[in-house]
Amino acid sequence: MKTSVVDRFIRYAKIHTESDPASESFPSTSRQLNLAKLLVEELKQVGLVDISLDENGYVMATLPANVENAPTIGFIAHMDTNPDMTGENVNPQIVHYQGGDIILNPEKNIVLSPQDFPVLNNYIGQTLITTDGNTLLGADDKAGIAEIMAAVEYLVQHPEIPHAAIRVGFTPDEEIGRGADRFDVQKFNADFAYTMDGGEIGELQYENFNAANAKIFIQGRNVHPGTAKNQMINALQIAINLHQMLPPHLRPEHTDHYEGFFHLTHIQGSVDSAEMRYIIREHDRQRFEEMKALLLRAIQFQNELYGSERIKIDLRDSYYNMKEKILPVMHIIELAKQAMLDVGVTPIIRPVRGGTDGARLSYMGLPCPNIFNGGHNYHGRYEFIPVESMEKAVQVIVRIAELAIQD
């Protein structure tokens, strides 16, 4: 499995598929279709059937079951990379790690160090795939794609392994929150599914944040500062005041585990007008609603303070905690746990401090928890993935397909 999954991942990583949150098209960037078209051809070569690429950029295919009365299991990964850092001209490096610093880019003195990322010490003696320091790597989620492709290829090449039917799904625009927007659950036609979009080896996740996005628009009143007394209303000062009304301990840099946060992701403007953007995240639904209400009260207070509706907000929910939809079908979690144990991986059950396509798909009628793909330090130049973790992910997929027929 090693050669297949590594070669596939490096091939996919080199294809520029960055999504664009400012785009109104779907998918948000046409370059994602370059990978989609390649995957269609590779699925044909592997021998899958019912292969499709629709007008929205979704790739689907089927590996039929080789036994009767078997369930249909979906495995899903996304094709786009995060726009926080460029995914163009990705140049993966293979490092046989013996400990210490990894020099990603000697010219720019970019170093991947266990002092900054102690998790590296878990992989001494293993083979890592890293960036060259100039881009992200794209293991999120091209590693998941490579693992799914390698697993179905392995099952095709080993027909003696009895297995359930597998539906493969590759989605666009997950990184900008649109990955499930036009996913056709009925067409996909799986009993349940897994996204291969987790992090370190062993992760198995069926809880995630409830999420909302807030766009805030502030109208000030600009007057020459020399004659501004009792006349100027500084939109930037209102923005500062508003931000300071939100609890400082509920910021990402002060939270972990199940703790939610307000995250100010964007602020720009002038005295005359300003714009702010927040993402709001919380695992507990009641606290999630309370956090949104707190932001609205802070805006109301500022509007009353200035005697007019200076602040307007566009507040929208993005996705919800999939736990509510997974609890009635916990056998799919037990199935994944057993598959991991059978191939020598210790399951790590932890909440997603974010969201996946699977969260929304679960509310669309497709229960869809999240399994590790092995990567670390996503969305930046320090991203890396151990080859051995990728190999185990392939084995987990194969074992799930095999175990499912025994239920």
C-alpha positions in Angstrom: 0.0 0.0 0.0 2.9 2.4 0.7 4.0 3.2 -2.8 0.4 3.6 -4.0 -0.8 6.0 -1.3 2.4 8.1 -1.3 2.6 8.4 -5.0 -1.0 9.4 -5.2 -0.8 12.0 -2.5 2.3 13.7 -4.0 0.6 13.7 -7.4 -2.5 15.3 -6.0 -0.6 17.8 -3.8 1.1 19.3 -6.8 -2.3 20.2 -8.4 -3.3 23.8 -7.4 -6.9 23.5 -6.0 -7.1 26.5 -3.6 -10.7 27.6 -3.0 -11.8 31.3 -2.9 -14.3 32.6 -0.3 -14.8 35.8 -2.4 -16.0 33.9 -5.4 -19.7 33.5 -6.3 -19.2 30.6 -8.6 -19.6 26.9 -7.7 -17.1 25.5 -7.3 -15.5 28.7 -6.2 -12.4 28.1 -8.5 -12.3 26.2 -11.7 -8.9 24.9 -10.9 -10.5 22.4 -8.5 -12.0 20.7 -11.6 -8.4 19.8 -12.8 -8.1 17.4 -9.8 -11.7 16.3 -10.2 -11.1 15.3 -13.8 -7.9 13.4 -12.9 -9.7 11.5 -10.2 -12.4 10.5 -12.6 -9.8 9.0 -14.9 -8.0 7.2 -12.0 -11.3 5.8 -10.7 -11.9 4.3 -14.2 -8.4 2.8 -14.2 -9.0 1.3 -10.7 -12.2 -0.3 -11.9 -14.9 1.4 -10.1 -18.4 2.0 -11.6 -21.1 4.6 -11.6 -18.4 7.3 -11.9 -19.7 10.8 -12.2 -18.4 14.4 -12.2 -21.4 16.8 -12.0 -21.6 20.5 -12.9 -20.9 21.5 -9.3 -17.6 19.7 -9.1 -18.6 16.6 -7.1 -17.0 13.3 -8.0 -18.8 10.1 -7.1 -18.1 6.4 -7.8 -19.0 2.9 -6.6 -17.1 -0.2 -5.6 -19.8 -2.8 -5.6 -20.0 -5.3 -2.7 -18.8 -8.8 -3.4 -21.2 -10.4 -0.9 -25.0 -10.2 -0.6 -27.0 -8.1 1.8 -24.1 -5.8 2.5 -24.5 -2.1 3.5 -23.2 0.7 1.4 -20.5 2.8 3.1 -19.4 6.2 1.9 -15.9 7.6 2.2 -15.6 11.3 1.5 -12.7 13.8 1.2 -12.4 17.3 -0.2 -10.3 18.5 -3.1 -9.7 22.1 -2.3 -7.0 23.5 -0.1 -7.3 26.4 2.4 -6.8 29.9 1.0 -5.0 31.0 4.2 -1.8 30.1 2.4 -1.0 29.5 -1.2 -1.5 26.0 -2.6 0.2 26.8 -5.9 3.6 25.2 -6.8 3.5 22.8 -3.9 6.8 20.9 -3.8 6.5 18.0 -1.3 9.7 16.8 0.5 10.2 13.3 1.8 12.2 13.2 5.0 13.3 10.1 6.9 13.0 11.7 10.3 15.7 10.9 12.9 14.8 13.7 15.3 15.7 17.3 15.7 15.0 20.2 13.3 13.9 19.7 9.7 15.2 22.5 7.4 12.4 23.1 5.0 14.0 26.0 3.2 17.7 26.8 3.8 17.6 30.0 1.8 14.8 31.5 3.9 15.9 29.7 7.1 12.4 28.1 7.5 12.7 25.2 10.0 10.2 22.7 11.2 11.3 22.2 14.8 10.2 19.9 17.6 10.7 22.9 19.9 7.8 24.6 18.2 5.9 21.3 17.3 6.7 18.7 20.0 4.4 16.2 18.2 7.3 15.6 15.8 8.9 13.5 18.6 6.2 11.0 18.1 7.5 10.2 14.6 11.2 9.7 15.1 12.2 6.8 12.8 9.3 7.4 10.4 9.0 8.9 7.0 7.5 12.4 6.8 6.2 14.3 3.9 6.7 18.1 4.4 6.5 21.3 2.4 9.4 23.2 1.0 8.5 26.2 3.3 6.9 28.2 0.6 3.4 26.8 0.5 1.0 24.6 2.5 1.2 20.9 1.8 -2.5 20.1 1.1 -2.7 16.9 3.3 -6.0 18.6 4.3 -7.5 16.8 2.5 -5.6 15.4 -0.4 -4.2 12.8 2.0 -7.8 11.6 2.5 -8.3 11.4 -1.2 -5.1 9.4 -1.7 -6.1 7.0 1.2 -9.5 6.4 -0.2 -8.2 5.8 -3.7 -5.5 3.4 -2.4 -8.0 1.5 -0.3 -10.5 0.9 -3.1 -7.7 -0.1 -5.4 -6.5 -2.6 -2.8 -9.9 -4.1 -2.5 -10.3 -4.4 -6.3 -6.9 -6.1 -6.5 -7.9 -8.5 -3.6 -11.3 -9.9 -4.5 -10.8 -12.6 -1.9 -11.6 -10.0 0.8 -15.3 -9.9 1.4 -16.5 -6.3 1.7 -19.5 -4.0 1.7 -20.3 -1.7 -1.1 -18.3 1.6 -1.1 -19.4 4.9 -2.4 -16.5 7.3 -3.0 -17.2 11.1 -2.8 -14.8 13.9 -3.5 -16.1 17.4 -2.8 -15.1 21.0 -3.7 -14.9 24.1 -1.4 -14.9 22.4 2.0 -12.3 24.9 3.3 -14.7 27.8 2.7 -17.7 26.1 4.2 -19.5 25.2 1.0 -18.5 21.5 0.6 -21.9 20.1 1.4 -23.9 22.9 -0.2 -24.8 20.9 -3.4 -23.9 17.4 -2.3 -26.7 15.1 -3.6 -27.2 12.8 -0.7 -29.9 10.8 -2.5 -27.6 10.2 -5.5 -24.8 9.2 -3.2 -27.1 6.6 -1.7 -25.0 5.4 1.2 -26.3 4.0 4.5 -23.6 6.0 6.3 -20.3 7.5 5.6 -17.0 8.8 7.0 -15.0 11.8 6.0 -11.3 11.0 5.9 -10.5 14.6 7.1 -9.1 14.2 10.6 -5.6 14.9 11.9 -3.2 12.7 13.7 -3.3 8.9 13.6 -6.2 7.4 15.6 -8.5 10.4 15.6 -12.2 9.5 15.4 -14.6 12.3 15.7 -18.4 12.6 16.0 -18.7 15.9 17.8 -18.0 19.3 16.3 -18.7 22.9 16.8 -22.0 24.6 16.2 -21.0 27.4 13.9 -22.2 30.9 12.9 -20.7 33.7 10.8 -21.2 37.4 11.5 -20.6 40.3 9.2 -20.9 43.6 11.0 -21.2 47.0 9.2 -20.5 50.2 11.1 -21.4 53.6 9.8 -19.5 56.5 11.4 -19.6 60.2 10.7 -16.4 61.8 9.6 -15.6 65.4 10.5 -12.3 67.3 10.4 -10.6 66.4 13.7 -10.0 70.1 14.4 -13.7 70.7 14.6 -14.8 67.2 15.6 -16.0 67.8 19.2 -19.5 66.5 19.7 -19.8 65.8 15.9 -17.4 63.1 14.8 -18.5 59.5 15.2 -15.5 57.2 14.6 -16.5 53.9 13.1 -13.2 52.4 14.0 -13.7 53.4 17.7 -17.1 51.8 17.6 -15.5 48.6 16.3 -13.0 48.6 19.1 -15.7 49.2 21.7 -17.8 46.4 20.4 -14.9 43.9 20.4 -14.0 44.8 23.9 -17.5 44.0 25.1 -17.0 40.3 24.2 -15.4 38.2 26.9 -11.6 38.0 26.3 -11.5 34.4 27.6 -13.7 33.4 24.8 -11.1 33.9 22.1 -9.5 31.0 20.2 -6.1 31.7 21.8 -7.6 31.0 25.2 -9.7 28.0 24.5 -9.4 24.3 23.9 -11.4 21.0 24.1 -15.1 21.8 24.3 -14.7 25.5 24.9 -16.2 27.8 22.3 -15.0 31.2 21.1 -15.7 34.5 19.3 -13.0 34.9 16.6 -12.5 38.2 15.0 -11.2 37.2 11.5 -11.4 40.5 9.7 -11.5 44.2 10.5 -11.0 47.2 8.1 -12.3 50.7 7.7 -11.9 54.3 8.4 -13.5 57.0 10.5 -16.5 57.0 8.1 -17.2 53.3 8.0 -15.9 50.0 9.1 -16.5 46.3 8.7 -15.9 43.4 11.0 -16.2 39.6 10.6 -16.5 37.1 13.3 -16.9 33.3 13.4 -18.7 32.0 16.5 -18.1 28.4 17.6 -19.5 26.3 20.5 -20.1 22.6 21.0 -23.1 23.0 23.3 -26.2 24.2 21.4 -27.7 26.2 24.3 -24.4 28.0 24.9 -24.1 28.6 21.1 -27.4 30.4 21.1 -26.4 32.4 24.2 -23.2 33.5 22.5 -25.1 34.8 19.5 -27.5 36.6 21.8 -24.6 38.2 23.6 -23.2 39.6 20.4 -26.6 41.0 19.4 -26.9 42.6 22.9 -23.5 44.2 22.5 -24.5 45.7 19.2 -27.8 46.9 20.6 -25.9 48.6 23.5 -23.6 50.4 21.1 -26.5 51.5 18.9 -28.3 52.9 21.9 -25.1 54.6 23.1 -24.8 56.5 19.8 -28.5 57.2 19.6 -29.0 55.5 16.2 -28.6 52.3 14.3 -24.9 52.8 13.5 -24.2 49.0 13.5 -25.9 46.4 11.4 -25.2 42.7 11.4 -25.7 39.8 9.1 -25.6 36.7 11.4 -26.0 33.3 9.9 -25.6 29.8 11.2 -23.1 27.6 9.2 -23.4 24.1 10.6 -24.4 22.3 13.8 -22.9 19.6 16.0 -23.2 16.3 14.3 -23.4 14.5 17.7 -27.2 14.8 17.7 -27.4 12.8 14.5 -24.7 10.2 15.3 -25.9 9.2 18.7 -28.8 7.1 17.3 -26.4 5.2 15.0 -23.4 4.8 17.3 -22.7 1.4 15.8 -20.9 3.2 13.0 -18.5 4.7 15.6 -18.0 1.2 17.1 -17.3 -0.1 13.6 -14.6 2.4 13.0 -13.1 1.9 16.5 -12.9 -1.9 15.9 -11.4 -1.4 12.5 -8.6 0.8 14.0 -7.9 -1.7 16.8 -7.8 -4.6 14.3 -5.0 -2.8 12.3 -3.0 -1.7 15.4 -4.2 1.9 15.8 -5.4 3.2 19.1 -8.6 5.2 18.7 -8.5 8.7 19.9 -12.1 10.0 20.5 -12.1 13.7 20.6 -14.3 16.6 19.4 -13.5 18.5 16.2 -12.6 22.0 17.0 -14.0 23.1 13.7 -16.3 21.5 11.2 -16.3 19.0 8.4 -18.5 18.3 5.4 -19.7 15.4 7.5 -21.3 17.7 10.1 -23.7 19.2 7.5 -24.1 15.9 5.7 -25.3 14.3 9.0 -28.1 16.9 9.1 -28.9 16.2 5.4 -29.6 12.6 6.2 -26.2 11.0 5.8 -24.6 10.1 9.2 -21.0 11.0 8.6 -18.3 11.0 11.4 -14.7 11.9 10.8 -11.6 9.6 10.7 -7.9 10.6 10.7 -5.9 11.0 7.6 -2.7 11.5 9.6 -1.7 15.1 8.9 -0.5 17.9 11.2 -0.2 21.7 11.2 -2.8 22.2 8.4 -3.1 25.4 6.4 0.5 26.5 6.6 4.1 26.0 5.7 4.8 23.8 8.6 2.3 21.1 7.5 3.5 17.5 7.4 2.2 14.0 7.3 3.8 10.7 8.3 3.7 8.1 5.6 3.1 5.4 8.2 -0.1 7.2 9.3 -1.4 7.3 5.7 -0.8 3.6 5.4 -2.8 2.9 8.5 -5.6 5.1 7.2 -5.8 2.9 4.1 -5.9 -0.2 6.3 -8.7 1.2 8.4 -10.8 1.9 5.3 -10.3 -1.6 4.1 -11.1 -3.1 7.5 -14.2 -1.0 7.9 -15.5 -2.3 4.5 -14.7 -5.9 5.6 -16.2 -5.6 9.2 -19.4 -4.0 8.0 -20.7 -7.2 6.4 -20.5 -8.9 9.8 -22.9 -6.6 11.5 
